[in-house]
């Protein structure tokens, strides 16, 4: 084999390795398990807590807990799946003054930065879109794990507050915050498989 051919093959192998290695280093996406996962919310109507939840949502989470800054998180929530457990309230939610489900069938979140904030704790900054309106938010997340190897199960949980009027949720007379509070507390619990160990 000529020295020129050997050098060419060596350079080609090095280049191939450089291209493949970053792909191999990328963590695999975690898989959301519907059983045990939930996204719920609480607001106050004339001072009385009103609770609801979304029954349909999806998540795309790629995260190595040891290198969170390289990770990404994205959510899609079916706005039409909001339920309060009251037929009257459930019928109101899809209307244009509330979530305008026909026009905006999904609310979305996409991370812009993830950083560790303590053991098993992360701060996820990103953009939340509701009714086509985009706002920056920051979400604290606690991750706990059980099991090991292929049986490792991770639970990501946390809560954060949003201002409903910033997303035009509750228009007309419902902009009166003495009737319905502006603050909406969102809480979540996501059961995941495929996440790397903490």
C-alpha positions as CSV (number, residue, x, y, z in Angstrom):
1,X,0.0,0.0,0.0
2,X,1.4,3.4,-1.0
3,X,2.1,5.9,1.7
4,X,-0.2,8.4,0.0
5,X,-3.1,5.9,0.1
6,X,-2.4,5.1,3.7
7,X,-2.5,8.8,4.6
8,X,-5.7,9.2,2.7
9,X,-7.4,6.3,4.5
10,X,-6.2,7.5,7.9
11,X,-7.6,11.0,7.2
12,X,-10.9,9.5,6.0
13,X,-11.1,7.4,9.1
14,X,-10.4,10.3,11.4
15,X,-13.0,12.5,9.6
16,X,-15.6,9.7,9.8
17,X,-14.9,9.3,13.5
18,X,-15.2,13.0,14.1
19,X,-18.6,13.0,12.4
20,X,-19.9,9.9,14.2
21,X,-18.7,10.7,17.7
22,X,-21.0,13.7,18.4
23,X,-24.0,11.7,17.2
24,X,-23.1,8.8,19.5
25,X,-22.6,11.2,22.4
26,X,-26.2,12.6,22.1
27,X,-28.5,11.1,24.7
28,X,-31.5,9.2,23.5
29,X,-34.9,10.9,23.9
30,X,-36.7,9.9,27.0
31,X,-40.1,8.2,26.6
32,X,-43.1,9.7,28.4
33,X,-45.3,7.2,30.2
34,X,-49.0,8.2,30.2
35,X,-49.6,6.2,33.4
36,X,-48.8,8.3,36.4
37,X,-48.1,11.5,34.3
38,X,-50.3,14.6,34.7
39,X,-50.5,18.3,34.0
40,X,-52.9,20.2,36.3
41,X,-53.7,23.8,37.1
42,X,-55.3,25.8,39.8
43,X,-56.9,29.3,39.7
44,X,-59.3,31.2,42.0
45,X,-62.8,32.3,41.2
46,X,-63.9,34.9,43.7
47,X,-61.3,33.6,46.1
48,X,-62.3,30.0,45.8
49,X,-59.8,27.5,44.4
50,X,-60.8,26.0,41.0
51,X,-58.8,23.0,39.8
52,X,-58.5,21.4,36.4
53,X,-56.2,19.2,34.4
54,X,-55.2,18.4,30.8
55,X,-55.7,14.8,29.8
56,X,-53.8,14.8,26.5
57,X,-50.3,16.0,26.1
58,X,-47.0,14.9,24.6
59,X,-43.4,15.5,25.4
60,X,-40.0,15.3,23.6
61,X,-37.2,15.3,26.2
62,X,-33.6,14.7,25.4
63,X,-31.5,15.2,28.5
64,X,-28.3,13.9,30.0
65,X,-28.6,14.9,33.7
66,X,-24.9,15.3,33.9
67,X,-24.8,17.7,30.9
68,X,-28.2,19.4,31.1
69,X,-27.0,22.4,29.0
70,X,-27.0,20.2,25.9
71,X,-30.5,19.0,26.5
72,X,-33.9,20.1,25.1
73,X,-37.5,19.9,26.3
74,X,-40.6,20.4,24.2
75,X,-44.3,19.9,25.1
76,X,-47.6,19.9,23.2
77,X,-50.8,20.2,25.2
78,X,-54.2,19.6,23.6
79,X,-56.2,22.6,24.9
80,X,-59.4,20.8,24.2
81,X,-58.5,18.2,26.8
82,X,-58.8,20.7,29.7
83,X,-61.3,19.3,32.3
84,X,-62.6,20.8,35.5
85,X,-64.9,17.9,36.4
86,X,-67.9,20.2,35.9
87,X,-70.0,19.9,32.7
88,X,-70.7,23.6,32.7
89,X,-67.1,24.7,33.1
90,X,-65.9,22.0,30.6
91,X,-68.2,23.4,28.0
92,X,-66.9,27.0,28.5
93,X,-63.2,26.3,28.2
94,X,-63.1,25.7,24.4
95,X,-64.8,29.1,23.7
96,X,-62.9,32.0,22.0
97,X,-62.8,34.0,25.2
98,X,-61.0,31.2,27.0
99,X,-58.7,28.8,25.2
100,X,-60.2,29.2,21.7
101,X,-59.7,25.5,21.0
102,X,-61.0,25.6,17.4
103,X,-58.3,28.2,16.4
104,X,-55.6,27.1,18.8
105,X,-55.9,23.4,19.4
106,X,-52.5,23.2,21.1
107,X,-50.4,25.1,23.7
108,X,-46.7,24.6,23.4
109,X,-43.5,24.9,25.3
110,X,-40.0,24.7,23.9
111,X,-36.9,25.1,26.0
112,X,-34.2,27.6,25.2
113,X,-31.8,26.8,28.1
114,X,-31.4,24.1,30.8
115,X,-29.1,24.3,33.8
116,X,-28.5,22.3,36.9
117,X,-29.6,24.0,40.2
118,X,-28.8,21.3,42.7
119,X,-28.8,17.5,43.0
120,X,-31.6,16.3,40.7
121,X,-32.8,19.8,40.2
122,X,-32.9,21.8,37.0
123,X,-34.0,25.2,35.8
124,X,-35.6,25.0,32.4
125,X,-36.0,28.3,30.6
126,X,-38.2,28.5,27.4
127,X,-41.0,29.9,25.5
128,X,-44.7,29.1,26.3
129,X,-47.3,29.6,23.5
130,X,-51.0,29.8,24.4
131,X,-53.6,31.2,21.9
132,X,-50.7,32.1,19.6
133,X,-49.1,34.4,22.2
134,X,-45.5,33.6,23.2
135,X,-44.1,34.4,26.6
136,X,-40.7,33.6,28.2
137,X,-41.0,31.4,31.4
138,X,-38.6,29.6,33.7
139,X,-39.7,26.2,35.2
140,X,-38.0,24.6,38.2
141,X,-37.9,20.8,37.8
142,X,-37.1,18.1,40.3
143,X,-36.0,14.7,39.0
144,X,-36.2,11.5,41.1
145,X,-35.3,8.0,39.9
146,X,-36.1,4.5,40.9
147,X,-34.8,1.2,39.6
148,X,-31.6,0.6,37.5
149,X,-30.5,-0.2,34.0
150,X,-33.3,-0.8,31.6
151,X,-35.7,-0.7,34.5
152,X,-34.7,2.9,35.5
153,X,-37.8,5.1,35.8
154,X,-37.5,8.9,36.2
155,X,-40.1,11.2,37.6
156,X,-39.9,14.9,36.7
157,X,-42.1,17.2,38.7
158,X,-42.5,20.8,39.5
159,X,-44.8,23.8,39.5
160,X,-44.8,27.4,38.2
161,X,-47.2,30.3,37.8
162,X,-48.4,32.1,34.7
163,X,-50.6,35.2,34.2
164,X,-53.6,34.1,32.3
165,X,-54.3,37.7,30.9
166,X,-50.8,37.7,29.4
167,X,-52.2,35.0,27.1
168,X,-55.7,36.5,26.7
169,X,-57.3,33.7,28.6
170,X,-60.5,35.1,29.9
171,X,-61.6,38.1,27.9
172,X,-64.4,40.6,28.2
173,X,-65.9,40.7,31.7
174,X,-63.4,38.0,32.8
175,X,-60.5,40.4,32.6
176,X,-61.7,41.5,36.1
177,X,-59.3,39.8,38.4
178,X,-61.7,40.2,41.3
179,X,-63.9,37.7,39.6
180,X,-61.1,35.4,38.4
181,X,-57.5,35.6,39.6
182,X,-54.9,36.5,37.0
183,X,-52.4,33.9,38.5
184,X,-52.7,30.3,37.4
185,X,-50.6,27.7,39.1
186,X,-49.4,24.9,36.9
187,X,-48.1,21.7,38.3
188,X,-46.8,18.6,36.5
189,X,-45.6,15.1,37.1
190,X,-44.0,13.3,34.2
191,X,-43.0,9.6,34.4
192,X,-40.2,8.9,32.0
193,X,-38.2,5.9,30.8
194,X,-34.9,6.2,28.9
195,X,-33.5,9.1,30.9
196,X,-29.8,8.7,31.9
197,X,-29.0,8.2,35.6
198,X,-28.5,11.3,37.7
